[in-house]
Amino acid sequence: MRHVIGIDAGGTATRAVLLDETGRCLGYGRAGAGNPTSAGAELAISNQVAATIAAIGSSGIVPGLVLLTLAGGLGTQTGPMVSNALAAVGIEAEVRVAGDVMSAYFSATATPTGYLVLSGTGAISARIVDGELAGLADGIGWLLGDEGSGFWIGHRVLRAAAADIEGRGPATALTALVLAEVDDESTPDEDVRRPEIWKVMRRVYGRRPVECAEFAPLALRAAAAGDAIARDIVKGALTGLLASCGALVADDGRPIVLAGGLLYDGSPLSDGLRARYPGRCLRAHDGTAGAALLAVRAIGAPADAATLTRIHETLAPLLA
């Protein structure tokens, strides 16, 4: 019986699962941030190794292959370094690297050809053909794109609130929601500007631009309550996601996996995509399951719907 490890290395946590070639999960490990871009290569690889060791545990099973999924474009440099780090602790295994869009897609379906739409901090659409990444649209960062992402929405929420505060734009319920998030920020004792605008400015300019994404949920909340400005922002976000999705998706009936924190079941963005592509949209699950299926697939073992079901059923108790 052959054994593999699938790793989902994210910006906040690294999750690894040990499983056999039938998809039966045998061990699970978790460590800190595993994305080399955000955590740095040394810390990220250390966490990837720690999660792998924890997944193996006391089983004594040495996997023949480790499939590492993380943000795209990092495989060439990361794979060999992870392989060397694992070898240093006695784990001699082939290491392959795949993008995190692949683990998100295969967490929801074993169908080898289909599509993924992700809206979280960033936004990207992908086409997968025969189990390989075949096309991308957007996902090019907040300066050039990421339309319909958490940043895209949050940035517009903050601009709308700032315009309302200064009387440059229409009144919106978003303003009170934003100020409730920044009310602990200090303001100058004397200034000709309203103190509320300083609260917003200090919060926005005191952090990385991408952290504007934290304000995206406010748009969904205010839109649901009927605020016209918030509704326009959400409508624009959906238009952006439909545009990137439409650049790739064909009318072929194949599955479209919805991933990311803003495409939860029942969100207006998720509902809009489901309305455009009725009967085709699935919700992504834990990316660890997708990484596990990719690992099984990588050794040439069956990676069908039954295998994915077995992964989910045997992974769940390990996560409890």
C-alpha positions in Angstrom: 0.0 0.0 0.0 1.4 3.4 -1.0 1.1 6.4 1.2 1.2 10.2 0.4 0.9 13.5 2.2 -1.2 16.4 1.0 -0.3 19.9 2.4 -2.5 23.0 2.3 0.0 25.8 3.1 -1.9 29.0 3.7 -1.1 32.5 4.9 -2.2 31.8 8.5 -1.9 28.0 8.9 -0.4 24.9 7.3 -2.4 21.7 7.3 -1.0 18.3 6.3 -2.8 14.9 6.0 -1.3 11.5 5.7 -3.4 9.0 3.6 -3.1 5.8 1.7 -3.7 5.4 -2.0 -7.4 4.6 -1.5 -8.0 8.0 0.1 -8.2 6.8 3.7 -6.8 9.5 5.9 -4.5 8.2 8.7 -3.0 11.3 10.3 -3.3 15.0 10.5 -0.9 17.8 11.4 -1.2 21.6 11.8 1.4 24.3 12.1 1.7 28.0 11.5 1.8 30.1 8.3 3.1 28.2 5.3 3.1 30.8 2.6 6.7 31.8 1.7 5.5 35.2 0.4 3.8 36.3 3.6 5.7 34.4 6.2 9.2 34.2 4.6 10.7 31.1 3.1 12.5 29.9 6.3 9.5 30.0 8.6 7.1 28.7 5.9 9.2 25.7 5.2 9.7 25.0 8.9 6.0 25.0 9.4 5.4 22.7 6.4 7.9 20.3 7.9 6.3 20.5 11.3 2.9 19.8 9.9 4.2 16.8 8.0 5.9 15.4 11.1 2.7 15.8 13.1 0.7 14.1 10.3 3.0 11.1 10.4 2.9 11.0 14.2 3.8 7.7 15.7 2.6 5.7 12.7 6.1 5.2 11.4 4.8 5.5 7.8 7.1 7.3 5.4 5.2 8.7 2.4 6.5 8.2 -1.1 5.2 11.6 -2.2 4.4 15.0 -0.6 2.0 17.2 -2.5 2.3 20.8 -1.4 -0.3 23.4 -2.4 0.2 27.1 -1.9 -0.2 30.4 -3.7 0.8 30.0 -7.4 4.1 30.8 -8.9 6.2 29.6 -5.9 6.8 25.9 -6.9 10.1 26.2 -8.7 11.9 27.5 -5.7 9.9 26.0 -2.9 9.8 22.4 -3.9 13.5 21.6 -3.7 13.9 23.5 -0.5 11.0 21.6 1.1 12.5 18.3 -0.2 15.8 19.1 1.4 14.2 20.2 4.7 12.2 16.9 4.9 15.3 14.9 4.1 17.1 16.6 7.0 14.6 15.1 9.4 14.6 11.7 7.8 11.6 12.0 5.4 12.9 11.0 2.0 10.0 11.7 -0.3 9.4 13.3 -3.7 7.9 16.7 -3.3 5.6 18.3 -5.9 4.0 21.7 -5.7 0.6 22.8 -7.0 -1.3 26.1 -6.8 -3.9 26.6 -4.1 -6.6 27.1 -6.7 -6.1 23.4 -7.5 -6.6 22.3 -3.9 -9.7 24.5 -3.6 -11.2 23.1 -6.8 -10.5 19.5 -5.9 -11.9 19.9 -2.4 -15.3 20.1 -3.9 -15.2 17.7 -6.9 -13.1 15.0 -8.4 -14.2 15.9 -11.9 -10.9 16.5 -13.7 -12.2 19.3 -15.9 -14.0 22.3 -14.6 -13.7 25.8 -13.2 -13.1 27.8 -10.0 -14.1 31.3 -9.0 -12.5 32.6 -5.8 -13.3 35.8 -3.9 -11.5 36.4 -0.7 -8.9 39.1 0.0 -8.2 38.8 -3.7 -10.2 37.4 -6.6 -9.3 34.9 -9.4 -11.0 32.5 -11.8 -9.4 29.4 -13.1 -10.0 26.7 -15.7 -8.8 23.1 -14.9 -8.5 20.6 -17.8 -7.6 16.9 -17.1 -6.5 17.7 -13.6 -4.1 20.5 -14.7 -4.4 24.2 -14.5 -5.2 25.5 -18.0 -6.1 29.1 -17.6 -6.5 32.0 -15.2 -8.3 35.3 -15.3 -7.7 38.2 -12.9 -5.9 37.4 -9.6 -3.4 40.1 -10.7 -3.4 42.1 -7.5 -5.2 45.1 -6.1 -3.5 47.7 -8.3 -4.4 46.0 -11.6 -7.4 43.9 -10.9 -8.8 41.5 -8.2 -12.3 42.8 -9.2 -15.0 41.6 -6.8 -12.5 40.7 -4.1 -12.5 41.7 -0.5 -10.0 44.4 -1.2 -12.1 45.7 -4.1 -15.2 45.9 -2.0 -13.6 47.1 1.2 -11.8 49.9 -0.6 -15.1 51.2 -2.0 -16.8 50.9 1.4 -14.1 53.2 2.9 -14.2 55.7 0.0 -18.0 55.9 0.3 -17.8 56.5 4.1 -15.1 59.1 3.6 -17.2 60.9 1.0 -20.3 60.8 3.2 -18.3 62.2 6.2 -17.0 65.2 4.2 -20.3 65.8 2.3 -18.7 65.0 -1.0 -21.0 62.0 -1.5 -24.4 60.7 -0.6 -25.3 59.5 2.9 -24.9 55.8 3.4 -25.3 53.4 6.3 -21.8 52.2 5.6 -20.4 55.3 7.4 -21.7 54.3 10.8 -20.5 50.8 10.3 -17.0 51.9 9.3 -16.8 54.3 12.2 -17.7 51.6 14.6 -14.7 49.7 13.4 -12.3 52.6 13.8 -13.7 54.5 16.7 -10.8 53.6 19.0 -8.3 55.4 16.7 -6.8 58.7 18.0 -7.5 62.0 16.3 -5.7 65.5 16.4 -6.9 67.7 19.2 -7.4 70.7 16.8 -8.0 70.5 13.1 -10.3 72.0 10.5 -11.3 68.5 9.3 -14.1 66.5 11.1 -12.5 64.1 13.6 -14.4 61.2 12.0 -12.3 61.5 8.8 -9.1 61.3 10.8 -10.3 58.1 12.4 -10.8 56.5 9.0 -7.5 58.0 7.5 -5.4 56.7 10.4 -6.8 53.2 10.1 -6.4 53.0 6.3 -3.0 54.6 6.0 -1.6 52.9 9.1 -2.0 49.4 7.6 -1.2 47.6 4.4 -3.6 48.5 1.5 -4.8 44.9 1.2 -6.2 45.1 4.7 -9.0 47.2 3.3 -10.5 43.8 2.7 -11.5 43.7 6.4 -14.3 46.1 5.6 -15.9 44.1 2.8 -18.4 42.3 5.0 -19.9 45.7 5.9 -21.0 46.1 2.3 -22.8 42.8 2.4 -24.5 43.7 5.7 -25.6 47.1 4.6 -26.8 45.9 1.2 -29.0 43.3 2.9 -30.5 46.1 5.0 -31.3 48.1 1.9 -28.6 50.7 1.7 -28.4 51.9 -1.9 -24.6 52.7 -1.9 -23.8 49.3 -0.5 -26.0 47.6 -3.0 -24.2 49.4 -5.9 -20.8 48.2 -4.5 -22.0 44.6 -4.2 -23.5 44.8 -7.7 -20.2 46.0 -9.1 -18.3 43.2 -7.3 -20.6 40.6 -8.9 -20.1 42.2 -12.3 -16.3 41.9 -11.8 -16.5 38.3 -10.8 -18.8 37.4 -13.7 -16.4 39.1 -16.1 -13.4 37.1 -14.9 -15.4 33.9 -14.7 -16.9 34.6 -18.2 -13.5 34.9 -19.7 -12.9 31.2 -19.0 -16.2 29.4 -18.5 -17.8 27.6 -21.4 -21.4 26.4 -21.7 -20.2 22.8 -21.2 -22.1 22.0 -18.0 -18.9 21.3 -16.1 -18.7 22.2 -12.4 -17.8 25.6 -11.2 -16.4 25.6 -7.7 -16.9 28.7 -5.6 -14.2 29.4 -3.1 -13.1 32.2 -0.7 -14.7 33.9 2.3 -17.1 36.1 0.2 -18.6 33.2 -1.8 -20.2 31.4 1.2 -23.6 29.8 0.6 -26.3 32.5 0.6 -24.0 35.5 0.0 -25.3 37.8 -2.8 -22.1 37.2 -4.8 -22.5 33.4 -4.5 -26.2 33.7 -5.4 -25.4 35.9 -8.4 -23.0 33.3 -9.8 -25.4 30.5 -9.2 -28.1 32.4 -11.0 -25.8 32.9 -14.0 -24.7 29.3 -14.0 -27.7 27.3 -12.6 -27.0 23.8 -11.4 -23.3 24.0 -11.9 -21.9 25.8 -8.8 -20.4 23.9 -5.9 -19.0 25.3 -2.7 -15.3 24.6 -1.9 -14.4 22.7 1.3 -11.3 22.4 3.3 -8.3 22.8 1.0 -6.6 20.0 2.8 -9.0 17.5 1.2 -8.2 18.9 -2.2 -4.4 18.6 -1.5 -5.0 15.0 -0.4 -6.9 14.1 -3.6 -4.1 15.8 -5.7 -1.5 13.7 -3.8 -3.4 10.5 -4.6 -3.8 11.6 -8.2 -0.1 12.3 -8.5 0.9 8.7 -7.8 -1.5 7.4 -10.5 -4.0 6.0 -8.0 -7.8 6.4 -8.7 -8.8 9.9 -7.7 -12.5 9.7 -8.4 -15.7 10.8 -6.6 -15.5 7.7 -4.3 -11.9 8.6 -3.3 -12.9 12.2 -2.5 -15.8 11.0 -0.4 -13.5 8.7 1.5 -11.1 11.5 2.1 -13.8 13.8 3.5 -15.2 11.0 5.7 -11.9 9.9 7.1 -10.5 13.4 7.5 -13.4 14.8 9.5 -12.7 12.7 12.6 -9.0 13.8 12.5 -10.1 17.4 12.5 -12.5 17.0 15.5 
